[in-house]
Amino acid sequence: MEKGNRALIIGILYAMDGNLHFWHDFNILEEDENKIWEILSKYGTSGMSVSGTKDDVISEINSMYLED
């Protein structure tokens, strides 16, 4: 993804030991951010993503866990 078209990375959401963790308010070097985008661009057509308000995203995450 070209740098001008990138969304701002505001945090990382991950699952561990049955819980969700949101890591934010960290400073990332531009070089490391470029590496993250390089990895993400390889998988741009797989998986799923959610866009919308905070409530939209929370609702979608909740519905994913209700399906389990």
PDB file of N, CA, C and O in Angstrom, chain B, residues numbered from 101:
ATOM      1  N   MET B 101       0.857  -1.172   0.000  1.00  0.00           N
ATOM      2  CA  MET B 101       0.000   0.000   0.000  1.00  0.00           C
ATOM      3  C   MET B 101       0.900   1.229   0.000  1.00  0.00           C
ATOM      4  O   MET B 101       1.856   1.319   0.769  1.00  0.00           O
ATOM      5  N   GLU B 102       0.577   2.164  -0.868  1.00  0.00           N
ATOM      6  CA  GLU B 102       1.370   3.387  -0.927  1.00  0.00           C
ATOM      7  C   GLU B 102       1.187   4.192   0.344  1.00  0.00           C
ATOM      8  O   GLU B 102       0.105   4.218   0.930  1.00  0.00           O
ATOM      9  N   LYS B 103       2.255   4.847   0.761  1.00  0.00           N
ATOM     10  CA  LYS B 103       2.240   5.565   2.025  1.00  0.00           C
ATOM     11  C   LYS B 103       1.113   6.589   2.103  1.00  0.00           C
ATOM     12  O   LYS B 103       0.513   6.747   3.167  1.00  0.00           O
ATOM     13  N   GLY B 104       0.808   7.283   1.022  1.00  0.00           N
ATOM     14  CA  GLY B 104      -0.234   8.295   1.030  1.00  0.00           C
ATOM     15  C   GLY B 104      -1.640   7.736   1.190  1.00  0.00           C
ATOM     16  O   GLY B 104      -2.562   8.466   1.553  1.00  0.00           O
ATOM     17  N   ASN B 105      -1.811   6.427   0.918  1.00  0.00           N
ATOM     18  CA  ASN B 105      -3.126   5.798   0.990  1.00  0.00           C
ATOM     19  C   ASN B 105      -3.339   5.024   2.287  1.00  0.00           C
ATOM     20  O   ASN B 105      -4.378   4.385   2.458  1.00  0.00           O
ATOM     21  N   ARG B 106      -2.395   5.069   3.179  1.00  0.00           N
ATOM     22  CA  ARG B 106      -2.469   4.283   4.402  1.00  0.00           C
ATOM     23  C   ARG B 106      -3.356   4.930   5.452  1.00  0.00           C
ATOM     24  O   ARG B 106      -3.403   6.152   5.599  1.00  0.00           O
ATOM     25  N   ALA B 107      -4.057   4.068   6.176  1.00  0.00           N
ATOM     26  CA  ALA B 107      -4.788   4.526   7.352  1.00  0.00           C
ATOM     27  C   ALA B 107      -3.805   4.609   8.514  1.00  0.00           C
ATOM     28  O   ALA B 107      -2.788   3.916   8.532  1.00  0.00           O
ATOM     29  N   LEU B 108      -4.111   5.439   9.454  1.00  0.00           N
ATOM     30  CA  LEU B 108      -3.277   5.588  10.637  1.00  0.00           C
ATOM     31  C   LEU B 108      -3.427   4.357  11.526  1.00  0.00           C
ATOM     32  O   LEU B 108      -4.549   3.956  11.836  1.00  0.00           O
ATOM     33  N   ILE B 109      -2.327   3.759  11.935  1.00  0.00           N
ATOM     34  CA  ILE B 109      -2.363   2.647  12.875  1.00  0.00           C
ATOM     35  C   ILE B 109      -2.497   3.245  14.269  1.00  0.00           C
ATOM     36  O   ILE B 109      -1.584   3.913  14.754  1.00  0.00           O
ATOM     37  N   ILE B 110      -3.646   3.002  14.917  1.00  0.00           N
ATOM     38  CA  ILE B 110      -3.876   3.588  16.239  1.00  0.00           C
ATOM     39  C   ILE B 110      -3.697   2.573  17.353  1.00  0.00           C
ATOM     40  O   ILE B 110      -3.692   2.934  18.530  1.00  0.00           O
ATOM     41  N   GLY B 111      -3.553   1.321  16.994  1.00  0.00           N
ATOM     42  CA  GLY B 111      -3.363   0.289  17.993  1.00  0.00           C
ATOM     43  C   GLY B 111      -3.394  -1.079  17.351  1.00  0.00           C
ATOM     44  O   GLY B 111      -3.619  -1.220  16.149  1.00  0.00           O
ATOM     45  N   ILE B 112      -3.167  -2.072  18.166  1.00  0.00           N
ATOM     46  CA  ILE B 112      -3.178  -3.450  17.702  1.00  0.00           C
ATOM     47  C   ILE B 112      -4.110  -4.229  18.625  1.00  0.00           C
ATOM     48  O   ILE B 112      -3.981  -4.178  19.848  1.00  0.00           O
ATOM     49  N   LEU B 113      -5.040  -4.941  18.024  1.00  0.00           N
ATOM     50  CA  LEU B 113      -5.981  -5.781  18.764  1.00  0.00           C
ATOM     51  C   LEU B 113      -5.569  -7.231  18.556  1.00  0.00           C
ATOM     52  O   LEU B 113      -5.400  -7.678  17.422  1.00  0.00           O
ATOM     53  N   TYR B 114      -5.409  -7.959  19.645  1.00  0.00           N
ATOM     54  CA  TYR B 114      -5.033  -9.359  19.520  1.00  0.00           C
ATOM     55  C   TYR B 114      -5.727 -10.177  20.603  1.00  0.00           C
ATOM     56  O   TYR B 114      -6.173  -9.645  21.620  1.00  0.00           O
ATOM     57  N   ALA B 115      -5.805 -11.477  20.362  1.00  0.00           N
ATOM     58  CA  ALA B 115      -6.430 -12.386  21.320  1.00  0.00           C
ATOM     59  C   ALA B 115      -5.348 -13.231  21.975  1.00  0.00           C
ATOM     60  O   ALA B 115      -4.413 -13.688  21.318  1.00  0.00           O
ATOM     61  N   MET B 116      -5.492 -13.433  23.301  1.00  0.00           N
ATOM     62  CA  MET B 116      -4.548 -14.257  24.029  1.00  0.00           C
ATOM     63  C   MET B 116      -5.255 -14.815  25.263  1.00  0.00           C
ATOM     64  O   MET B 116      -5.882 -14.075  26.020  1.00  0.00           O
ATOM     65  N   ASP B 117      -5.147 -16.109  25.450  1.00  0.00           N
ATOM     66  CA  ASP B 117      -5.727 -16.768  26.618  1.00  0.00           C
ATOM     67  C   ASP B 117      -7.219 -16.489  26.773  1.00  0.00           C
ATOM     68  O   ASP B 117      -7.706 -16.312  27.890  1.00  0.00           O
ATOM     69  N   GLY B 118      -7.940 -16.449  25.661  1.00  0.00           N
ATOM     70  CA  GLY B 118      -9.381 -16.248  25.702  1.00  0.00           C
ATOM     71  C   GLY B 118      -9.828 -14.813  25.922  1.00  0.00           C
ATOM     72  O   GLY B 118     -11.024 -14.560  26.071  1.00  0.00           O
ATOM     73  N   ASN B 119      -8.908 -13.880  25.946  1.00  0.00           N
ATOM     74  CA  ASN B 119      -9.245 -12.465  26.132  1.00  0.00           C
ATOM     75  C   ASN B 119      -8.739 -11.643  24.959  1.00  0.00           C
ATOM     76  O   ASN B 119      -7.781 -12.017  24.282  1.00  0.00           O
ATOM     77  N   LEU B 120      -9.400 -10.523  24.733  1.00  0.00           N
ATOM     78  CA  LEU B 120      -8.931  -9.576  23.730  1.00  0.00           C
ATOM     79  C   LEU B 120      -8.076  -8.520  24.415  1.00  0.00           C
ATOM     80  O   LEU B 120      -8.359  -8.101  25.537  1.00  0.00           O
ATOM     81  N   HIS B 121      -7.041  -8.106  23.730  1.00  0.00           N
ATOM     82  CA  HIS B 121      -6.134  -7.081  24.238  1.00  0.00           C
ATOM     83  C   HIS B 121      -5.986  -6.008  23.163  1.00  0.00           C
ATOM     84  O   HIS B 121      -5.789  -6.318  21.988  1.00  0.00           O
ATOM     85  N   PHE B 122      -6.080  -4.758  23.569  1.00  0.00           N
ATOM     86  CA  PHE B 122      -5.889  -3.635  22.650  1.00  0.00           C
ATOM     87  C   PHE B 122      -4.686  -2.851  23.142  1.00  0.00           C
ATOM     88  O   PHE B 122      -4.707  -2.274  24.229  1.00  0.00           O
ATOM     89  N   TRP B 123      -3.654  -2.837  22.343  1.00  0.00           N
ATOM     90  CA  TRP B 123      -2.412  -2.160  22.677  1.00  0.00           C
ATOM     91  C   TRP B 123      -2.384  -0.855  21.893  1.00  0.00           C
ATOM     92  O   TRP B 123      -2.462  -0.867  20.665  1.00  0.00           O
ATOM     93  N   HIS B 124      -2.273   0.273  22.595  1.00  0.00           N
ATOM     94  CA  HIS B 124      -2.293   1.567  21.917  1.00  0.00           C
ATOM     95  C   HIS B 124      -1.401   2.554  22.646  1.00  0.00           C
ATOM     96  O   HIS B 124      -0.771   2.223  23.650  1.00  0.00           O
ATOM     97  N   ASP B 125      -1.358   3.763  22.129  1.00  0.00           N
ATOM     98  CA  ASP B 125      -0.528   4.838  22.680  1.00  0.00           C
ATOM     99  C   ASP B 125       0.949   4.477  22.722  1.00  0.00           C
ATOM    100  O   ASP B 125       1.645   4.750  23.700  1.00  0.00           O
ATOM    101  N   PHE B 126       1.410   3.864  21.651  1.00  0.00           N
ATOM    102  CA  PHE B 126       2.826   3.574  21.539  1.00  0.00           C
ATOM    103  C   PHE B 126       3.385   4.374  20.359  1.00  0.00           C
ATOM    104  O   PHE B 126       2.659   4.718  19.427  1.00  0.00           O
ATOM    105  N   ASN B 127       4.641   4.653  20.415  1.00  0.00           N
ATOM    106  CA  ASN B 127       5.310   5.353  19.315  1.00  0.00           C
ATOM    107  C   ASN B 127       6.015   4.311  18.470  1.00  0.00           C
ATOM    108  O   ASN B 127       6.794   3.503  18.977  1.00  0.00           O
ATOM    109  N   ILE B 128       5.737   4.337  17.185  1.00  0.00           N
ATOM    110  CA  ILE B 128       6.318   3.358  16.284  1.00  0.00           C
ATOM    111  C   ILE B 128       7.219   4.086  15.281  1.00  0.00           C
ATOM    112  O   ILE B 128       6.853   5.128  14.739  1.00  0.00           O
ATOM    113  N   LEU B 129       8.369   3.530  15.056  1.00  0.00           N
ATOM    114  CA  LEU B 129       9.281   4.112  14.081  1.00  0.00           C
ATOM    115  C   LEU B 129       8.700   3.952  12.685  1.00  0.00           C
ATOM    116  O   LEU B 129       8.015   2.969  12.403  1.00  0.00           O
ATOM    117  N   GLU B 130       8.969   4.906  11.819  1.00  0.00           N
ATOM    118  CA  GLU B 130       8.451   4.846  10.455  1.00  0.00           C
ATOM    119  C   GLU B 130       8.894   3.557   9.762  1.00  0.00           C
ATOM    120  O   GLU B 130       8.116   2.947   9.027  1.00  0.00           O
ATOM    121  N   GLU B 131      10.124   3.147   9.992  1.00  0.00           N
ATOM    122  CA  GLU B 131      10.637   1.910   9.394  1.00  0.00           C
ATOM    123  C   GLU B 131       9.806   0.700   9.826  1.00  0.00           C
ATOM    124  O   GLU B 131       9.499  -0.169   9.010  1.00  0.00           O
ATOM    125  N   ASP B 132       9.443   0.647  11.109  1.00  0.00           N
ATOM    126  CA  ASP B 132       8.627  -0.460  11.601  1.00  0.00           C
ATOM    127  C   ASP B 132       7.201  -0.394  11.069  1.00  0.00           C
ATOM    128  O   ASP B 132       6.607  -1.420  10.738  1.00  0.00           O
ATOM    129  N   GLU B 133       6.653   0.816  10.988  1.00  0.00           N
ATOM    130  CA  GLU B 133       5.311   0.964  10.414  1.00  0.00           C
ATOM    131  C   GLU B 133       5.306   0.500   8.962  1.00  0.00           C
ATOM    132  O   GLU B 133       4.356  -0.147   8.520  1.00  0.00           O
ATOM    133  N   ASN B 134       6.353   0.823   8.223  1.00  0.00           N
ATOM    134  CA  ASN B 134       6.462   0.365   6.838  1.00  0.00           C
ATOM    135  C   ASN B 134       6.469  -1.158   6.765  1.00  0.00           C
ATOM    136  O   ASN B 134       5.853  -1.737   5.871  1.00  0.00           O
ATOM    137  N   LYS B 135       7.158  -1.807   7.695  1.00  0.00           N
ATOM    138  CA  LYS B 135       7.183  -3.274   7.726  1.00  0.00           C
ATOM    139  C   LYS B 135       5.790  -3.839   7.998  1.00  0.00           C
ATOM    140  O   LYS B 135       5.384  -4.821   7.377  1.00  0.00           O
ATOM    141  N   ILE B 136       5.065  -3.224   8.917  1.00  0.00           N
ATOM    142  CA  ILE B 136       3.698  -3.677   9.215  1.00  0.00           C
ATOM    143  C   ILE B 136       2.829  -3.578   7.969  1.00  0.00           C
ATOM    144  O   ILE B 136       2.113  -4.521   7.632  1.00  0.00           O
ATOM    145  N   TRP B 137       2.891  -2.438   7.285  1.00  0.00           N
ATOM    146  CA  TRP B 137       2.074  -2.266   6.084  1.00  0.00           C
ATOM    147  C   TRP B 137       2.490  -3.218   4.969  1.00  0.00           C
ATOM    148  O   TRP B 137       1.653  -3.667   4.185  1.00  0.00           O
ATOM    149  N   GLU B 138       3.774  -3.523   4.900  1.00  0.00           N
ATOM    150  CA  GLU B 138       4.247  -4.492   3.905  1.00  0.00           C
ATOM    151  C   GLU B 138       3.620  -5.860   4.170  1.00  0.00           C
ATOM    152  O   GLU B 138       3.164  -6.529   3.243  1.00  0.00           O
ATOM    153  N   ILE B 139       3.600  -6.269   5.426  1.00  0.00           N
ATOM    154  CA  ILE B 139       2.982  -7.545   5.792  1.00  0.00           C
ATOM    155  C   ILE B 139       1.476  -7.514   5.514  1.00  0.00           C
ATOM    156  O   ILE B 139       0.944  -8.444   4.907  1.00  0.00           O
ATOM    157  N   LEU B 140       0.788  -6.462   5.948  1.00  0.00           N
ATOM    158  CA  LEU B 140      -0.662  -6.377   5.749  1.00  0.00           C
ATOM    159  C   LEU B 140      -1.040  -6.371   4.276  1.00  0.00           C
ATOM    160  O   LEU B 140      -2.062  -6.943   3.897  1.00  0.00           O
ATOM    161  N   SER B 141      -0.236  -5.737   3.452  1.00  0.00           N
ATOM    162  CA  SER B 141      -0.560  -5.651   2.025  1.00  0.00           C
ATOM    163  C   SER B 141      -0.508  -7.017   1.356  1.00  0.00           C
ATOM    164  O   SER B 141      -1.164  -7.217   0.333  1.00  0.00           O
ATOM    165  N   LYS B 142       0.247  -7.955   1.898  1.00  0.00           N
ATOM    166  CA  LYS B 142       0.318  -9.307   1.336  1.00  0.00           C
ATOM    167  C   LYS B 142      -0.985 -10.067   1.531  1.00  0.00           C
ATOM    168  O   LYS B 142      -1.261 -11.019   0.800  1.00  0.00           O
ATOM    169  N   TYR B 143      -1.782  -9.663   2.497  1.00  0.00           N
ATOM    170  CA  TYR B 143      -2.999 -10.391   2.846  1.00  0.00           C
ATOM    171  C   TYR B 143      -4.253  -9.534   2.652  1.00  0.00           C
ATOM    172  O   TYR B 143      -5.282  -9.780   3.281  1.00  0.00           O
ATOM    173  N   GLY B 144      -4.162  -8.543   1.793  1.00  0.00           N
ATOM    174  CA  GLY B 144      -5.233  -7.581   1.608  1.00  0.00           C
ATOM    175  C   GLY B 144      -6.553  -8.161   1.136  1.00  0.00           C
ATOM    176  O   GLY B 144      -7.596  -7.532   1.315  1.00  0.00           O
ATOM    177  N   THR B 145      -6.535  -9.341   0.539  1.00  0.00           N
ATOM    178  CA  THR B 145      -7.785  -9.919   0.036  1.00  0.00           C
ATOM    179  C   THR B 145      -8.235 -11.128   0.845  1.00  0.00           C
ATOM    180  O   THR B 145      -9.164 -11.827   0.443  1.00  0.00           O
ATOM    181  N   SER B 146      -7.591 -11.384   1.976  1.00  0.00           N
ATOM    182  CA  SER B 146      -8.020 -12.514   2.797  1.00  0.00           C
ATOM    183  C   SER B 146      -8.530 -12.001   4.137  1.00  0.00           C
ATOM    184  O   SER B 146      -8.263 -10.864   4.526  1.00  0.00           O
ATOM    185  N   GLY B 147      -9.254 -12.842   4.823  1.00  0.00           N
ATOM    186  CA  GLY B 147      -9.792 -12.435   6.113  1.00  0.00           C
ATOM    187  C   GLY B 147     -10.933 -11.446   5.967  1.00  0.00           C
ATOM    188  O   GLY B 147     -11.622 -11.422   4.947  1.00  0.00           O
ATOM    189  N   MET B 148     -11.125 -10.637   6.986  1.00  0.00           N
ATOM    190  CA  MET B 148     -12.188  -9.637   6.951  1.00  0.00           C
ATOM    191  C   MET B 148     -11.751  -8.421   7.745  1.00  0.00           C
ATOM    192  O   MET B 148     -10.845  -8.496   8.576  1.00  0.00           O
ATOM    193  N   SER B 149     -12.387  -7.337   7.488  1.00  0.00           N
ATOM    194  CA  SER B 149     -12.152  -6.128   8.262  1.00  0.00           C
ATOM    195  C   SER B 149     -13.482  -5.454   8.520  1.00  0.00           C
ATOM    196  O   SER B 149     -14.474  -5.736   7.847  1.00  0.00           O
ATOM    197  N   VAL B 150     -13.501  -4.576   9.482  1.00  0.00           N
ATOM    198  CA  VAL B 150     -14.710  -3.858   9.853  1.00  0.00           C
ATOM    199  C   VAL B 150     -14.385  -2.380   9.843  1.00  0.00           C
ATOM    200  O   VAL B 150     -13.366  -1.957  10.390  1.00  0.00           O
ATOM    201  N   SER B 151     -15.229  -1.611   9.236  1.00  0.00           N
ATOM    202  CA  SER B 151     -15.087  -0.155   9.236  1.00  0.00           C
ATOM    203  C   SER B 151     -16.349   0.447   9.822  1.00  0.00           C
ATOM    204  O   SER B 151     -17.436  -0.114   9.687  1.00  0.00           O
ATOM    205  N   GLY B 152     -16.205   1.566  10.458  1.00  0.00           N
ATOM    206  CA  GLY B 152     -17.358   2.256  11.007  1.00  0.00           C
ATOM    207  C   GLY B 152     -16.998   2.960  12.295  1.00  0.00           C
ATOM    208  O   GLY B 152     -15.829   3.230  12.573  1.00  0.00           O
ATOM    209  N   THR B 153     -18.004   3.247  13.062  1.00  0.00           N
ATOM    210  CA  THR B 153     -17.789   3.907  14.345  1.00  0.00           C
ATOM    211  C   THR B 153     -17.217   2.902  15.342  1.00  0.00           C
ATOM    212  O   THR B 153     -17.173   1.702  15.072  1.00  0.00           O
ATOM    213  N   LYS B 154     -16.786   3.398  16.484  1.00  0.00           N
ATOM    214  CA  LYS B 154     -16.303   2.513  17.543  1.00  0.00           C
ATOM    215  C   LYS B 154     -17.391   1.502  17.899  1.00  0.00           C
ATOM    216  O   LYS B 154     -17.102   0.320  18.085  1.00  0.00           O
ATOM    217  N   ASP B 155     -18.629   1.956  17.994  1.00  0.00           N
ATOM    218  CA  ASP B 155     -19.738   1.055  18.320  1.00  0.00           C
ATOM    219  C   ASP B 155     -19.940  -0.005  17.240  1.00  0.00           C
ATOM    220  O   ASP B 155     -20.235  -1.158  17.553  1.00  0.00           O
ATOM    221  N   ASP B 156     -19.782   0.377  15.963  1.00  0.00           N
ATOM    222  CA  ASP B 156     -19.904  -0.582  14.865  1.00  0.00           C
ATOM    223  C   ASP B 156     -18.862  -1.696  15.006  1.00  0.00           C
ATOM    224  O   ASP B 156     -19.174  -2.879  14.863  1.00  0.00           O
ATOM    225  N   VAL B 157     -17.635  -1.298  15.285  1.00  0.00           N
ATOM    226  CA  VAL B 157     -16.546  -2.269  15.397  1.00  0.00           C
ATOM    227  C   VAL B 157     -16.765  -3.177  16.608  1.00  0.00           C
ATOM    228  O   VAL B 157     -16.596  -4.393  16.509  1.00  0.00           O
ATOM    229  N   ILE B 158     -17.136  -2.601  17.737  1.00  0.00           N
ATOM    230  CA  ILE B 158     -17.401  -3.395  18.938  1.00  0.00           C
ATOM    231  C   ILE B 158     -18.542  -4.370  18.688  1.00  0.00           C
ATOM    232  O   ILE B 158     -18.464  -5.531  19.091  1.00  0.00           O
ATOM    233  N   SER B 159     -19.588  -3.917  18.034  1.00  0.00           N
ATOM    234  CA  SER B 159     -20.729  -4.781  17.734  1.00  0.00           C
ATOM    235  C   SER B 159     -20.307  -5.963  16.857  1.00  0.00           C
ATOM    236  O   SER B 159     -20.732  -7.094  17.093  1.00  0.00           O
ATOM    237  N   GLU B 160     -19.484  -5.706  15.862  1.00  0.00           N
ATOM    238  CA  GLU B 160     -19.033  -6.778  14.969  1.00  0.00           C
ATOM    239  C   GLU B 160     -18.147  -7.771  15.722  1.00  0.00           C
ATOM    240  O   GLU B 160     -18.279  -8.981  15.540  1.00  0.00           O
ATOM    241  N   ILE B 161     -17.252  -7.270  16.560  1.00  0.00           N
ATOM    242  CA  ILE B 161     -16.406  -8.173  17.357  1.00  0.00           C
ATOM    243  C   ILE B 161     -17.287  -9.017  18.272  1.00  0.00           C
ATOM    244  O   ILE B 161     -17.077 -10.224  18.391  1.00  0.00           O
ATOM    245  N   ASN B 162     -18.261  -8.400  18.915  1.00  0.00           N
ATOM    246  CA  ASN B 162     -19.178  -9.143  19.792  1.00  0.00           C
ATOM    247  C   ASN B 162     -19.915 -10.231  19.016  1.00  0.00           C
ATOM    248  O   ASN B 162     -20.063 -11.349  19.509  1.00  0.00           O
ATOM    249  N   SER B 163     -20.378  -9.915  17.812  1.00  0.00           N
ATOM    250  CA  SER B 163     -21.122 -10.917  17.039  1.00  0.00           C
ATOM    251  C   SER B 163     -20.216 -12.070  16.607  1.00  0.00           C
ATOM    252  O   SER B 163     -20.679 -13.204  16.485  1.00  0.00           O
ATOM    253  N   MET B 164     -18.945 -11.796  16.377  1.00  0.00           N
ATOM    254  CA  MET B 164     -18.007 -12.872  16.023  1.00  0.00           C
ATOM    255  C   MET B 164     -17.859 -13.847  17.188  1.00  0.00           C
ATOM    256  O   MET B 164     -17.797 -15.059  16.981  1.00  0.00           O
ATOM    257  N   TYR B 165     -17.802 -13.326  18.402  1.00  0.00           N
ATOM    258  CA  TYR B 165     -17.626 -14.176  19.568  1.00  0.00           C
ATOM    259  C   TYR B 165     -18.914 -14.904  19.946  1.00  0.00           C
ATOM    260  O   TYR B 165     -18.861 -15.987  20.529  1.00  0.00           O
ATOM    261  N   LEU B 166     -20.068 -14.323  19.620  1.00  0.00           N
ATOM    262  CA  LEU B 166     -21.333 -14.999  19.894  1.00  0.00           C
ATOM    263  C   LEU B 166     -21.535 -16.210  18.992  1.00  0.00           C
ATOM    264  O   LEU B 166     -22.266 -17.137  19.341  1.00  0.00           O
ATOM    265  N   GLU B 167     -20.874 -16.196  17.815  1.00  0.00           N
ATOM    266  CA  GLU B 167     -21.002 -17.293  16.875  1.00  0.00           C
ATOM    267  C   GLU B 167     -20.238 -18.524  17.334  1.00  0.00           C
ATOM    268  O   GLU B 167     -20.553 -19.631  16.898  1.00  0.00           O
ATOM    269  N   ASP B 168     -19.251 -18.368  18.192  1.00  0.00           N
ATOM    270  CA  ASP B 168     -18.425 -19.507  18.646  1.00  0.00           C
ATOM    271  C   ASP B 168     -19.207 -20.452  19.532  1.00  0.00           C
ATOM    272  O   ASP B 168     -18.664 -21.455  19.996  1.00  0.00           O
TER     273      ASP B 168
END
